[in-house]
Amino acid sequence: MLLEKINSPQDLKRFSLEQLPQLASEVRQRIIEVVSQTGGHLASSLGAVELILALHYCLDVTKDKIIFDVGHQAYAHKILTGRNKGFDTLRQFQGISGFPCKDESCHDPFTTGHSSTAVSLALGLACARDYNLAPEQYFKVVALIGDGSLSGGLCFEGLNNAGHLKKDLLVILNTNELSIAPNVGAISIYLNKIISLPIYNRFRESLENFAKSRIPKGSRLIKLAAKFEEGLKGLFIPGMLFEELGFRYFGPIDGHNLNLLIKTLKNIMHLKGPVLLHVVTKKGKGYPPAENEPVRFHGTGPFDSRTGLALQTDKQLTFTDVFRKKLLHLAGSDRKIIAITAAMPEGTGLDKFRDLFPERFFDVGIAEQHAVCFASGLSKLGLKPVVAVYSTFLQRAYDEIIEEVALQNLPVIFCIDRAGIVGEDGATHQGIFDIAYLRNIPNLTVMAPKDAREMEAMMEFSVSLNQPVALRYPRSAIPVEDGVFSSVELGKAQVIKEGKDFCIIAIGSMVSPSYEAIEILKKEGLSGSLINARFIKPLDINLFKEIAKKTRFIFTAEEGILEGGFGSAVVEILEVPVVRIGLPDEFIPHGKRDLLLDKYGLTAKGIADTVKSKVWGR
């Protein structure tokens, strides 16, 4: 086994070119073996194996930097940088992160998990390198992006600035969905062999220097040469956009051909200025189930590696399931309802809507800012846009929520999935900030349901409200309904239980464990009240103040950060002490959702323990 001989990136240099295909196969098998047990991002990582091998073979990653965009394709990088022995712990608590992680390895310059950032990060490194370091400390900087990255505006902002600054920087564009595969053929390979050769580039630089020194400015000869080169590239190379942005463009080339990748990289790695290498790969490469169903294997749970079939688990109804079904019902009777997602139709539950109402469904790509602005435009002329998005990704559109939706007071509905702890995807994906970043926005109503029936009622209420609304719900199974239900009214909370010793004001996913906590404490002689707040904004101020007059101990419970969160909002309106139960001022690591909820005291037992320690003073 060649892979067993790799304990650091430098070990890769000992292998011959002829050995690399076997190593690629072993890396690929290792990824399949582990992800089938832990779950993870399989298809993207399998597609990038040869590309990452080639990069590590050509670079000296003890000093050179590779910046992954998003990072869900980086499993081979982890395996080759000394993390193979611990790779079995992928996405497990205190194990290997599913994304690049700066605290895990010196070979991960940044902790990444959101799209379209790599070019800007890499350009910043390149500028700092040239400003700070002596020539002998020079290092190369590579940004690895995918075609999905190009659907985000930030990527183009970085490309535009990089082309202007002319810093030494290599951007590798790895595409696997765009209709450019036919260009991976004899002509393209032939052209790239020529234009990537050192002799060609020395000739080009000499010609440019000669033209600058010997031919007068404005000469027809220079203009004709430029037009000829531009026309030739326009005919053969689908990279004129990048050339116009200031990059030297090479490609597209086969991203699974190790010999071609390594030869091309060695030829272009020493070029001055910004360079873009375009490679084409196949998602799920080398594992037929993932090749055939790349969307399902983009992010997957555990599966049988022999068949690709998901391991049987007890399928429980989730908040996403309820959202999916209820939105279809509402849209069936209201043609003004429009659904928008940012490249996540399956994850957000809009896949069925897409199939049944294609003319009312819009997937804008990885472009949350655009999704929100676009929704604002739709809403202006009387449509009812529903923007379904994960909490962590809605952060990317914060300015647009304020300026284009709330300031205009337009009835855009934000359905915020994965609000709270999401689990194995870790710090970059935990949806713990949305309460804090939404509750201070004027005109915006923010709600959170406790169960399926309340979720449906809140969706109906949102559609009827005619003002901006945000509805947050967790990545979890629907809890058993407590049988207490009343219609949803703006800013009105719901009294679920009444007691004399303390009161818990809970929001959303914390209502059910708070109910269980009160039952636990009842057996220990404590009598508690439970309020289902329903609304994060506006709060039921009158009810909360009445409670404060009757109850000595008031607790709030939320699945979000405490700083600026729901509990903070309650503290702002009450003049009595409030104990806030929620998440601390830190980034939450990866691990199973239930484990993390327990770690941070957001279970029935954890809430009960907090109440006891305060009421009994121990």
N, C-alpha and C positions, 0 to 999 in steps of 0.2 A: 504494500500500500504506500503510494507516494505521499498521500496526505499526512500519514503518521510522522513523516520526516520534517514537517513544517511546524515550527514553534514560534517563528517570527517571520516578518516579511522578507528578511534577507535570505532565509533558507530557500526561497523560491528561485533565487538567482543561480542556484547550483544545478537546476534542471536544464536539460537541452530543449530546444524547440520541439523536437520529436516526442518528448515526454509530456508536453503540456496538454494535449488532447486527453490523455489518460487521467491527468490530474483534474482537468475540468469535469470529467465524468465522475470522479470520486467526490469532488466538491458538490456536484449536483445531487448525487445520491445521498450525501450527508444532509443536505438541506431537506430533501424529501423525507428522509428517515426521522428527522427531528420535528419538522413542522407537522407531520402526520400525527405526532403525539401531543404537541403543544398548541397547535394552531398558529397562524401567522400569515404573512404576505408571501405567498408561494410563487404565483405566476411571474410576478415582476422580478423576483430574485433569481429564478431559474433562467429567465431571459437574459440576464446581465452577467452570467458566470464568465464567459470567455472575455468579455469586455473588461471586467474587473481583473481577471488574470493578466491580461495584456498590459493594463495600466500598472499593476504592481511589478510586472516583469521589466517594464521600461523605466519606471520611476525609482527614485530612492526615497521611500516613504518615511525613512528616519528623519528627513528634513522636508521633502516635497509634500504638498498638501492636496488632498482630494476632498472636495466639498460635494456631498450628495444632496440633490434636491429631493425633499421629502425624506428619502432614506429607506423606503420600504423595499428597495432593490439591493440593499447593502449586505445581505447575509454572507455572500462569498467574501466580501471585504472583511467581515468579522472573523470568518474562519481563517483567513490568510494572515491576520494580524494578531496571532497568539491567543485567540479565543475559541479555538476548536474544542479543547478539552471541556470547557464549560458551556459549550453550545447546546447541550441537552437541557439547560435551564432557560432556554429562550422564552422570554415574556413571563417567566415565573417570578414571584416575589423574591427580591434580592438576587435575581439571576441576570442573564444577559438581556439587555433591552432589545426590543424589536426594531429600534431605530438607532441611528448614530447617536452616541452619548459621550459628551466630553468628560464625564466623570468615570467612564468605563475604560477608556483607552486614549493614549496620547495620539493615536492615529485617527481619532474623531475630533477634528478641530472645534466642531460645534455640536450641540444637541439639536437635532432637526426633526421635524415631523409634519410641517406645513409646506405647501407647494410654492414654487416660483421664487425662492429666496437665494438659490445657490450662486447665481451670477453676481448678484450684488455683494454677497458675502466674500466671494472669491476676489472680486475687484477690490474690495476693501483691503484684503490681505496683500494683494499685489501692490497697491499704492503704499501701504505701510512698509512693505518689504523694501521698496525703492527709496523710501524716505529715511528709514532707520538704519538699514544694514550696509555694511561694507560689501564690495563686490564678491569677496571670497565667501560671504555668508548667503549668497544668492540661492533661492529655492524656486522651484516651479510650482505653479498653482493651476489646478484643474477643477472645473465645475462640471459635474455630470448631471445633465437635465434630460427630461423625457418630453414627448410631444404634449403630454398633459400640462407640463410647466408652461408651455407657450400659450395656453389658454388663459393664463393669469397675467394681468398687466404689469405686475412688478418685475416679471422676467424681462419684458421688453424695455422697461425703464433701465434695468441693469445692462442689457445689451447695448442700448443707445448710449449710455454713459461710458461703457467700456470702449466702444468704437471711437468715441471722442477723445478719451484720455490716452489711447494707444499704448497701454501697459502690456507687458508680456503676460499673456493669459490664454489658456486653452479651455474652450468650452466644447464639451462633447454632447451632441444632441442624439439621444437614443430614441428612435421612433419605432413603433410597432403596430400602429393603427392607421396611419395616413396612407393615402394611395400613391406612394412613391416607390413601392417595392420593385416594380418593373425596371427602375433605373439601376438596380443592383444587378449588373450584368457586365458583359465583356467591354463595352465602350466605357462605362463608368470606371471600371477597374483599370483599364488602359490609361485613361486620362489622369487618374489619381496616381498611377505609377510615375507618370511624367511630371506632374506638377508638384509631387511631394519629394522628388529627388533633390538632393543637395545641389547638384550641378545646375538643375533648372532654376532653383531659387537664387543661386549665385549669379546666374546669367540675368535673371530678372532684375536683381538689385543693381548689377553693373549697367544694364540698359537704362534703368531709371536715373542712376547717377550721371550717365553720359548725357541723357536728355536734358537734365537740369543744368549741366555745365556748358553744353555745346549748342543746344538748339534754342533759339529765341522763344520767349514766352508767347503764347498765342499762335505758334507755328501750326500750319495745316497738318504737318507730319505728326505732331503730337496728338492732335485731335483725331486724325485718321487711325492712329495706332490704338488710341483709347477706345474708339468706336468699334474697331475690329475685335479687340479683346472682349469688350462688353457683349458684342453680338455672339461671339463664339461661346462664351459662358452661358448666355441666354438660351442657346440652342441645346447645349449638352448638360449643363449643371443647374439643378434646381436650388441654387443658393444665392441668387441675385439679391434677395432681400438682405441676407447677412453681409454680402459684399457692400451693399449700399449703406449698411449700418457701420461699416468700417472694419469688418472682419475679413481675413483670408479664409475662404471656404474650401473644404475638401470633402468629397463624398457625393452621394451616399455609398458606403461600402458595407459588405456583409459583416455584421457584428458577431457572427459565430465562426468566422474564419480566422483562427489565431495567427497564422503566418502573415496574412494580409494586415490584420490589426497591428501586429508588432512592427512590421516593416513600415507601415504608414506612420505610426506613432513615433518611431525612431527618426523618421525623415522630417517630421513637422515639429517635433518637440523643441527644437532649438531655434525656430523662427522667431523673429522679433515682432512685437505687437500682438494684437488680439487675433486668435485663430479659432475657427470653428470646424470640428470634425463631425460629420454626420454619419451615423451608423444605423443600420436597420437590423432589428432583432425580432425574435418571435417570443411572445409571452408564453411561459410554461415550457420552454424548450427542453426537450429530453424526457418529458413526462406526459404521455398522451392524454390522460384525463385533463391536465391543466392546459395543454395545447388546444384541446377541443372546447373547453369551457373556461377561458381565461378570466371572465368576470367573476364566476363562482370561486375560482381559486386565487383571486386578487387578495382577498382577506378571508381566510377559511378557519373553521374550527378543526379539531382533531378528525382524522379520517383514516380509512383503511388504505395503506400505501399500495397494496396489491391491486385494488379495484378503483380507488379514488372515491369510493362512496363514504359519505359522512357516517361517523360512528353514531349508533342509535342513542338518543337521549330523550328524556321526557320533555316533549315539546309543550311549553307553557305559553299561554297567551301573554303578549307583551304590549306595552303602550304603543309601540310602533304598529303592531297588528291592529289595534283599535283605531289608531289614526288612519291607517290605510282603508279600512272598511267604512268608517264614518265619512271620510272625505268623498269616497265614491257615492255614498248615499246623498250627501249634500249636493254634489255636482250634478247628480242625476236630475235634480229638481230645480237647479239654478245654473243657467248657462253662463252666468257672469263669473263663476268661480274658475280661476286659472291657477295652475300648479307650476311652481318654479323650483328647480334644484340646481346645485352647483356640482355636477358630476357624480351625484350620489342617488340615483333613482331607486336602486334596490335597498340601500342602507336606510334611506328615509321613509321607505314604504310607498313611494310614488310609482313603482313599476306597473302596478295594475292600472292606475290612472293614465299613465302613458299609453298603455295598450287600448284602453276603452275610449279615451278622449284625446287622441293624438294632436288635434288642432288646438287644444287648450293646455298642452304640456310643453314646457320649455326647459331643456337642460342647457345651461349657459356655459358649461365647462367649469374649470377650477377658477371661478371669477366671482367671488362672493360680493365684492363691491358692485360689480355690474348687475348682479342678480337683484340687489336691493334697489339700485337706481332704476333698473328696468321695471321692477314691480311698481315703483312710484309713478312712472309714466303710464303704465296700464291702469293704475288706480285713478289717475287724474280724469280719465274719461269714463268712469263709472264701472270698471271691472273690479273683481274682488280677488286680487292675487294672494295666493298662499305660498309663502317662501318656506320650504321645508329644508332645514339645515341643522347640522350638528352644532351644539353649543360652542365647541372649541373653534369651529370655522366661522361662526357668525362674528367672532371677535374681529375678523379681518375687515368687516364692513361697518365698523363702529361709526365712523364719520358720516357715512351715507344714511345710517339709521337716524342720526340726529338731523342732518341737513336736508335730506331728500324725502324723508318720511315724516318724522315727528314735527319738524318745523312747518311743513306743509299741511300737517294734520290730515294725512291721507290714510284711508282704511286698508293698510297693508297688514296681513296676518302672518306673524312669524311663528312657525311651529318648530320648536327648538328641541330636537331629539338629543339623546345622550347627555342630558343635563345632569350634572353631578359626577360621581365616580364612574368611569367607563371600564376600568380594569386593566387588562394586559397591554393595551397600547401606551399606557404610561403618561408621563408628565406633559408631553406635548398635546395629548388628546383629552385629558381630564376636563370635563365641562363644568368647572367649579367657579367660574368668574361671572357668569351671565347675570345672576341676581344683582351683584354689585355694579356691573357696568350698564345695566338697563334701568334700574330703579330711580336713577337721578335724571332721567330724560323726560321733559315736559310732554304732555299729550299722550304718553304711552301707557297703556294698561298692561300689567304683567300678572299672569295667573299660573297656578300649578295644580293639577288634579291629583287626588289621592287614590282614585281607582277608575275602573273602566267606565262606569256610569257617569261619573263626574267629568271624565275626559270627553265623552260624547256631548254632555251638556255644555261644557266650556267651548267646544268647537262650534256648536249651534249659536251660542251667545256671541262668539267672536265674529261670525259671519254677519250677525244682525246689528253689531255695535256701531258701525260706520265711523270708526276712528282706529288709530294704530293699536295693534294688540300683539302681545308676545305670550305664547303658551309654552311652558317648559315642562318636560317630562323625562324620566330617567331611562337608562338602558337596563330594564329589569322586567321580570314577570309582573303581571297585574296582581296585587294583593287581594286576598279574600275580602269581599265587600262587607262592611260592618252593619249594613242594613239601615244606616242613617242617611237619608237623602232629602234634600230640599232644592228647589229651583235656584239657579244661579242669578244673583242680582249684583249689579256693579258695586264693588267695594264692600260687600257683605260677607262676613265670616259665618261659620256654622258651629254651633255648640253641639258636641258629640256626647260628652260626659260631664257631669257636675260633681264636684267634691269640695271639701273644705280646707284641706291642708296645703294644697299647692295647685298650680295651673300650668299646663304645657300648651303653648300656642305653637302649633306645628304647621309646616307648609309642605304640600305635595307629597313626595316619597317618604317624608318623616312622620306623616300622620299615623300610618299603620304600626310602625315600631313604637311610637309614643303610646298608642292604644294598648299594645301588649305590655309596655313598661308600667302603665297604670294598673293593669291586672296583676302584674308581679308584685307591685307595691301594696296593693290591696290586701294580699295574703300576709303582708308584713305589718298591717295595721295603719297604713297611710291611705287617705282618701284624696283623690286628685281629679281635677277638671281637665278636659281636653277640648281645645278649640282648633278646628280646621280653618286656618286663615283664608284659604282659597286664593286671596289676592295678595300679592307682594306690593302692588300699587294699583289703586289706592287702598290703604288700610282701613279696616273697620274701627276707626278711632274711638267712637262712642262706646262700642262693646268692650274694647280693650281697657278703656278708662274705668268702666264699671267694674271690670274684673279686678283692676288694681286697687279699688276701694275695699273689696271683699277678701282678697287673698294676699297673704304675706309673701309667699314665695312664687315668683313667676319665672317660667323657663320658656325659651324659644328653641325650636329644633328645625334645622335646615340642612340640606345636602349641598352646601356651597361654602365659600370662604366666609369667615366671620367678619373680617374687615369690610365695612360698607355693605354688609349683606342684609338679610331679612331681619335678623335679631337687632342689628344696628338701627333699622327703621323703627322697630318697636321701642327701643330705648329712647329714640328721639322724641316720641310723643308721650311717654310716661314719666312720671316724677318719682317712681319707686325703683329700687334695684331690680335688675333683670339678669338672670343667668342665661347666657347664650350658648347653645350646643350646636356645634358645626365643625367646619374644617379649619385648621390653623393656618397661619401666614407662612405657607411653604408650598413648594411644588410636590404634588402627590406622586409617588413612584408607581411603577407597574406591578401588577399582581391581580389576583382574582378579586372581583368586585366585593364578594362577601367577606373575604379576608380583610380588605382595606376598610370596609365599613366597620368591622369589628375592631380593627387597630385604632380607628379614630373615634370610637365610642358612639357610633351612629346605628347601633342595634338596640333592640328592646332592653337587653341586659345593660348595655353601656349607658343608655338614657336613664334607666332605673338607678344605676350606681351613682350617676351625677346628681340626681334628685335626692337620694338618701344622704349623700355626703354634705349637701347644702342644708337640707331640712334638719338632719340630726347632728350636723356639725362634725362629722367624722368620715 
